[in-house]
Amino acid sequence: MNSKKTLKILAIDDMPANLALLGMALQNDYQIQIASSASKGLELAHDDPPALILLDIMMPDMDGYEACRRIKADAVLKDIPVIFVTALTEIDAETQGFALGAADYLTKPINIEIARLRIRNLLEREQLRRELQRREAEQRLAASVFAHTHDSVVITDADNHIIDVNAAFTRISGYSREDVLGKTPRILKSGRQSAEFYQAMWQSLLANDHWNGELWNRNKNGEVYAALTSISVVRDEQGDIHHFIGLSADITPLKIHEYDLERIAHYDPLTGIPNRLLLADRLAQAITHTRRAGCYMAVCYLDLDGFKPVNDQYGHDVGDLLLIEITQRIKDCLRAGDTVARIGGDEFVLLLLDLNDPRECHIVLGRMLARVAEPIEFGEISVAVSASLGFTLFPNDDADADSLLRHADQAMYVAKQTGKNRYHFFVEERFPKD
């Protein structure tokens, strides 16, 4: 609220001397502007609207009644309070003035002290009225935003019990307002966030009066959805928590899109297993893990025997179905923690981790070759392929990731050259140095 010193009073009187004493009494508290005619007063009011207009009634060019009528008909000026200052004492004159929208009357000769008090009270009431209008407008805007925003809004009390939700909350969560009143937002808990996550969230919220991040919630139908959430603490004048406000946007489509992009970037679109890019990451992690665990890792390179004739004879559709089936057979032979990646048309790389004895690798690979070689039926079509497989053992073969893959590839070619449908162990002495 502005201080009284900054408020301006416009006095309109064709004989300004009539208001000289009043102006002197008011000038310490207000800015006083004088206009010697109604038309000039209206012009000044338009240029810089005052907080109050003191308006004489009896003026030659335009009387005060007409001036008041024009002020109240003007969208810019209509809310400015007008006080008539006049020597007229008839009841009809006052009635006419109030009918035009005047706020008060001062009768000449003016009692300066009474006039100053009535002007001060009127301006204070006017400021309170404007403040009330502003707050009501803010409340209407807040209520409109609350009702119509696309984001979910949850308001809880200081004990985190829900006291209100908006329509978007119901649309996103499936819970009606009646379903959740008095309950806590834990009704949305999906189980995907740990207790430690919520503990850190509350610590940050209470320390900073704000928290934002992603939550996985569960709707009334039991479906999990992703919510980009912002929670704010609202405190009272004493600094105590009054309530919490949570805003959430459903970002499930965005998370699905991110997941799809992740799969496109890191997984083979046909078989769904890791591609060359993800293999590089998995291999780097596997080397670190194997060194730390003090065990063995087999890096295996597998190439199908006879895939091209099947693809040429029966077409790419059958060839794709064959690759999908072979992938599944390879996966069936692996253990938890192992990796199979497709890095070419019919080329695969396998990472066998946590081998305590190198001989374990021979058991897994032997079983895999037998499984891959079993005939496959596609309707009336029966096809059979085999695999040539080369492998090297880390850390016995203490090379970097690219060299390990190259060594396994070299061993795979030996398996092909010596009859196919077999595996071959990389022996460094048989190959040129890298």
Secondary structure by P-SEA (a helix, b strand, c coil): ccccccbbbbbbccccccaaaaaaaccccbbbbbbccaaaaaaaaaaccccccccccccccccaaaaaaaaaaccccccbbbbbbcccccaaaaaaaaaaccccccccccaaaaaaaaaaaaaaaaaaaaaaaaaaaaaaaaaaaaacccbbbbbbccccccccccaaaaaaccccccccccccccccccccccaaaaaaaaaaaaaccbbbbbbbbbccccbbbbbbbbbbbbbcccccccbbbbbbccaaaaaaaaaaaaaaaccccccccccaaaaaaaaaaaaaaaaaacbbbbbbbbbbcaaaaaaaaccaaaaaaaaaaaaaaaaaaccccbbbbbccccbbbbbbccccccaaaaaaaaaaaaaaacccccccbbbbbbbbbbbcccccccccaaaaaaaaaaaaaaaaaacccbbbbbbccccccc
